[in-house]
Structures are given as structure tokens and as C-alpha cells.
Amino acid sequence: LAVILGIALMVVAIVYWVEPAGSLPSFFPGHEAGSSHHHVKHGIAAFFVGLACFAFAWFRSGPKRSTAA
């Protein structure tokens, strides 16, 4: 689930970097009708949260430790 969310957030980051605010889907934060401004900070935030999801998935998939002492 974390990997899928990470991939989705990477796609969202690319959309923020490529599309101007007026062309973003209306459900995206930062959508401004008729605007030619690119939301670079929104893209950076989505990118780093996506990386965090990948890191979370990576750490969760590691070997399990034995708790017996």
C-alpha cells in the first residue's frame, strides 16, 4: 500500500511541475482557473512525501527481529 501511495505521489509531483495552476485538476490543492503559475513547492512536497512512503515500505519489508532473549 505504501509503494502504491508513493508512486501516486510521484505522479502528482510531476503533474505539479509540468502543468500550470490553471490546468491542474480541480480537486488538486492550488488549482487556480486561468493561472499560468507552476506550483513548484507543492511538487517538491509531494515528491518528498512519496519518497517517505517508499522508505516506510522498505523498512517494513526488512527481516523480522527475534524478541526472544
FINUKE-5826 format. One record per atom (N, C-alpha, C, O): x, y, z. Coordinates in steps of 0.2 Angstrom, whole numbers, padded with zeros to 4 digits, always signed. Each point is the difference from the previous one (the first is absolute). Layout:
BEGIN
XYZ
...
! end
This chain:
BEGIN
+0004-0006+0000
-0004+0006+0000
+0004+0006+0000
-0001+0005-0003
+0007-0005+0007
+0004+0006+0000
+0004+0001-0007
+0001+0006-0001
+0000-0011-0002
+0004+0000-0007
-0005+0003-0005
+0002+0005-0003
-0008-0007+0004
-0005+0003-0005
-0002+0007+0001
+0000+0004-0004
+0000-0002+0011
-0001+0007+0002
+0006+0004-0003
+0000+0006-0002
+0006-0009+0003
+0006+0004-0002
+0001+0001-0007
+0001+0006-0003
-0003-0011-0001
-0001+0001-0008
-0005+0005-0001
+0001+0005-0005
-0007-0005+0008
-0005+0005-0002
+0003+0007+0002
-0002+0005-0004
+0005-0004+0010
+0003+0007+0002
+0005+0002-0005
+0001+0006-0001
+0003-0011-0002
+0005+0002-0005
-0003+0003-0006
+0002+0005-0003
-0008-0008+0001
-0003+0002-0006
-0003+0007+0001
+0000+0004-0004
-0003-0003+0010
-0003+0006+0002
+0006+0006+0000
-0002+0005-0002
+0008-0007+0004
+0005+0005+0000
+0002+0002-0007
+0001+0006-0001
-0001-0011-0003
+0001+0002-0007
-0005+0004-0003
+0001+0005-0004
-0007-0006+0005
-0006+0004-0002
+0001+0007+0002
-0001+0005-0004
+0003-0004+0011
+0001+0007+0002
+0005+0003-0003
+0000+0006-0002
+0006-0009+0000
+0005+0003-0003
-0001+0001-0008
+0003+0005-0002
-0007-0009-0001
-0001+0001-0007
-0006+0005-0002
+0000+0004-0005
-0005-0005+0009
-0007+0004-0002
+0000+0006+0004
+0002+0001+0006
-0004+0005-0009
-0001+0006+0003
-0007-0001+0005
-0004-0004-0001
+0004+0009+0006
-0006-0001+0004
-0007+0000-0003
-0004-0003+0003
+0004+0007-0009
-0007+0000-0003
-0002-0007-0003
-0005-0001-0002
+0010-0003+0000
-0001-0006-0003
+0000-0006+0005
-0001-0006-0002
+0002+0007+0008
+0000-0005+0005
-0007-0003+0001
-0005+0004-0001
+0004-0010+0003
-0007-0003+0001
-0003+0004+0006
+0004+0002+0004
-0010-0001-0004
-0004+0005+0005
+0001-0003+0007
-0001+0004+0004
+0002-0010-0003
+0000-0003+0007
+0008+0001+0002
+0001-0002+0006
+0003+0004-0010
+0007+0001+0003
+0001+0006+0004
-0003+0005-0002
+0006-0005+0008
+0001+0007+0003
+0004+0004-0004
+0005-0002-0003
-0006+0009+0002
+0003+0004-0004
-0003+0002-0007
+0003+0004-0003
-0008-0008+0002
-0003+0002-0007
-0003+0007+0000
-0004+0002+0005
+0006+0002-0010
-0002+0006-0001
-0002+0001-0007
+0004+0000-0004
-0010+0001+0003
-0003+0001-0007
+0004+0006-0004
+0000+0005+0003
+0002-0007-0008
+0003+0005-0005
+0008+0002+0002
+0003+0005-0003
-0001-0008+0008
+0007+0002+0003
+0005-0004-0004
-0001-0006-0002
+0007+0009+0000
+0006-0003-0003
+0005-0001+0005
+0006-0002-0002
-0007+0002+0008
+0005-0001+0005
+0001-0007+0002
-0005-0004+0000
+0011+0001+0000
+0002-0007+0002
+0001+0000+0008
+0003+0004+0002
-0006-0009+0001
+0001-0001+0007
+0005-0005+0001
+0000-0006+0001
+0006+0009-0001
+0007-0004+0001
+0000-0003+0007
+0002-0005+0001
-0004+0009+0004
+0000-0002+0007
-0004-0006+0001
+0001-0004+0004
-0007+0005-0007
-0005-0006+0001
+0003-0006-0003
-0001-0006+0003
+0004+0006-0009
+0004-0005-0003
+0005-0003+0005
+0001-0006+0000
+0003+0010+0002
+0006-0002+0005
-0003-0004+0006
+0003-0005+0002
-0008+0008+0001
-0003-0003+0006
-0003-0007-0002
+0001-0005+0004
-0005+0004-0010
-0002-0006-0002
+0005-0005-0001
+0000-0006+0001
+0006+0008-0004
+0006-0004-0002
+0003-0003+0007
+0001-0006+0000
+0000+0010+0005
+0003-0002+0006
-0005-0004+0004
+0003-0005+0003
-0009+0006-0003
-0005-0004+0003
+0000-0007-0003
-0001-0005+0003
+0001+0005-0010
+0001-0006-0003
+0006-0004+0001
+0000-0006+0001
+0006+0009+0000
+0006-0003+0002
-0001-0003+0007
+0003-0005+0001
-0006+0009+0003
-0001-0003+0007
-0004-0006+0000
+0001-0005+0004
-0006+0004-0008
-0004-0006-0001
+0004-0006-0002
-0001-0005+0002
+0005+0007-0007
+0005-0006-0002
+0005-0002+0005
+0001-0006+0001
+0001+0011+0003
+0005-0002+0006
-0004-0004+0005
+0002-0005+0003
-0008+0007-0002
-0005-0004+0005
-0001-0007-0002
+0001-0005+0004
-0002+0004-0011
-0001-0006-0002
+0006-0004+0000
+0000-0006+0001
+0006+0009-0002
+0006-0004+0000
+0002-0002+0007
+0002-0006+0001
-0003+0010+0004
+0001-0002+0007
-0005-0005+0002
+0002-0005+0004
-0008+0005-0006
-0005-0005+0002
+0001-0007-0003
-0002-0005+0003
+0006+0005-0009
+0001-0006-0003
+0006-0004+0002
+0002-0005-0003
+0002+0008+0007
+0006-0003+0002
+0000-0006+0005
-0006-0002+0001
+0011-0001+0000
+0000-0006+0004
-0003+0001+0007
+0001+0005+0003
-0005-0010+0000
-0003+0001+0007
+0005-0002+0005
+0003-0005-0001
-0003+0009+0006
+0005-0001+0006
-0004-0005+0005
-0006+0000+0001
+0010-0004+0002
-0002-0005+0005
+0000+0004+0006
+0005+0003+0002
-0011-0003+0002
+0000+0003+0007
+0001-0005+0005
+0000+0003+0006
+0002-0009-0007
+0002-0004+0005
+0007+0001+0003
+0004+0001-0004
-0004+0000+0011
+0007+0002+0003
+0002-0006+0005
+0005+0001+0003
! end
